[in-house]
Amino acid sequence: MDSQDSRGKQSIQQHTDSLNSVLEQLEDYTPTIPDAVTNAYLMSNGFESSDPRITRLVALAVQKFISEIANDALQHCKIRSSNQLSKSKTKDKKYTLTMEDLAPALAEYGINVRKPQYYIG
């Protein structure tokens, strides 16, 4: 029984040490999404923190989420463009992010985006 308690405490200590290591690294990290933008969104949703590391941790998570969505949209674009007949085959093909590719990528994460049926200007 004592060996299980010892292993449990050791595991908790390892998790605490790794969390402290991540928090130390976040002190010097400059996220792609500025702290002011992250704080504005956090505050608009009722969350306030005086610790900039928390803000940067949220910004890092958001950056990863956006990156995954953009990558998924790129894969949709590549699949769609490979199915189309293309007359010019270039090695350095440039892709354009369109709603046609972004909508299915967002749908994979439970975000439904639909264009309006018509636009009144």
C-alpha positions as CSV (number, residue, x, y, z in Angstrom):
1,M,0.0,0.0,0.0
2,D,2.8,2.4,0.8
3,S,4.5,1.8,-2.6
4,Q,1.2,2.8,-4.3
5,D,1.0,6.0,-2.3
6,S,4.7,6.7,-3.0
7,R,4.1,6.1,-6.8
8,G,1.0,8.3,-6.7
9,K,2.9,11.2,-5.0
10,Q,5.8,10.8,-7.4
11,S,3.5,11.0,-10.4
12,I,1.8,14.1,-9.0
13,Q,5.2,15.6,-8.4
14,Q,6.3,14.9,-12.0
15,H,3.1,16.5,-13.3
16,T,3.7,19.5,-11.1
17,D,7.3,19.8,-12.3
18,S,6.3,19.7,-16.0
19,L,3.5,22.2,-15.4
20,N,5.9,24.6,-13.7
21,S,8.3,24.1,-16.6
22,V,5.6,25.0,-19.2
23,L,4.6,28.1,-17.2
24,E,8.3,29.2,-17.0
25,Q,8.6,28.9,-20.8
26,L,5.4,30.9,-21.3
27,E,6.9,33.9,-19.4
28,D,9.3,34.5,-22.3
29,Y,7.0,33.3,-25.1
30,T,5.5,35.9,-27.5
31,P,2.4,34.3,-29.1
32,T,1.2,35.0,-32.6
33,I,-2.1,36.3,-31.2
34,P,-1.3,39.4,-29.1
35,D,-2.0,39.3,-25.3
36,A,-4.3,42.4,-25.7
37,V,-6.5,40.5,-28.2
38,T,-6.6,37.4,-26.1
39,N,-7.4,39.4,-23.0
40,A,-10.2,41.3,-24.8
41,Y,-11.9,38.0,-25.8
42,L,-11.4,36.5,-22.4
43,M,-12.8,39.5,-20.6
44,S,-15.8,39.6,-23.0
45,N,-16.6,36.1,-22.0
46,G,-16.3,36.8,-18.3
47,F,-12.7,35.6,-17.6
48,E,-10.1,37.8,-16.0
49,S,-6.5,36.9,-15.0
50,S,-3.7,39.1,-13.9
51,D,-1.2,36.3,-14.8
52,P,0.1,36.9,-18.4
53,R,1.1,33.2,-18.6
54,I,-2.5,32.1,-18.5
55,T,-3.3,34.6,-21.3
56,R,-0.4,33.2,-23.4
57,L,-1.5,29.6,-22.7
58,V,-5.0,30.4,-24.0
59,A,-3.4,32.2,-27.0
60,L,-1.2,29.2,-27.7
61,A,-4.3,26.8,-27.6
62,V,-6.2,29.2,-29.9
63,Q,-3.2,29.4,-32.3
64,K,-3.1,25.5,-32.4
65,F,-6.8,25.3,-33.1
66,I,-6.7,27.9,-35.9
67,S,-3.6,26.1,-37.4
68,E,-5.4,22.8,-37.4
69,I,-8.5,24.3,-39.1
70,A,-6.3,26.0,-41.7
71,N,-4.4,22.7,-42.4
72,D,-7.7,20.8,-42.7
73,A,-9.0,23.4,-45.2
74,L,-5.8,23.1,-47.2
75,Q,-6.2,19.4,-47.4
76,H,-9.8,19.9,-48.6
77,C,-8.5,22.3,-51.2
78,K,-5.8,19.9,-52.4
79,I,-8.3,17.1,-52.7
80,R,-10.8,19.3,-54.6
81,S,-8.2,20.6,-57.0
82,S,-6.7,17.2,-57.6
83,N,-10.2,16.0,-58.7
84,Q,-10.5,18.8,-61.2
85,L,-8.9,18.5,-64.6
86,S,-6.1,21.0,-64.8
87,K,-4.4,22.0,-68.0
88,S,-1.3,23.4,-66.5
89,K,0.6,21.3,-64.0
90,T,3.1,23.3,-62.1
91,K,5.2,22.1,-59.2
92,D,4.7,25.3,-57.2
93,K,0.9,25.4,-57.2
94,K,-0.6,28.2,-55.1
95,Y,-3.8,27.5,-53.2
96,T,-6.5,30.0,-52.2
97,L,-8.5,29.6,-49.0
98,T,-12.2,29.6,-50.0
99,M,-15.4,29.1,-48.0
100,E,-15.8,25.9,-50.1
101,D,-12.8,24.5,-48.4
102,L,-13.1,26.2,-45.0
103,A,-16.8,25.1,-44.3
104,P,-16.1,21.4,-44.3
105,A,-12.9,21.9,-42.2
106,L,-14.9,23.9,-39.6
107,A,-17.7,21.3,-39.7
108,E,-15.2,18.7,-38.5
109,Y,-15.0,20.8,-35.3
110,G,-18.7,21.3,-34.9
111,I,-18.7,24.8,-36.3
112,N,-21.4,25.2,-39.0
113,V,-20.9,28.1,-41.4
114,R,-23.4,28.8,-44.1
115,K,-23.5,31.6,-46.7
116,P,-26.7,33.6,-46.7
117,Q,-29.1,32.8,-49.5
118,Y,-29.0,36.3,-50.8
119,Y,-27.3,39.6,-49.9
120,I,-29.1,42.9,-49.6
121,G,-26.7,45.7,-50.0
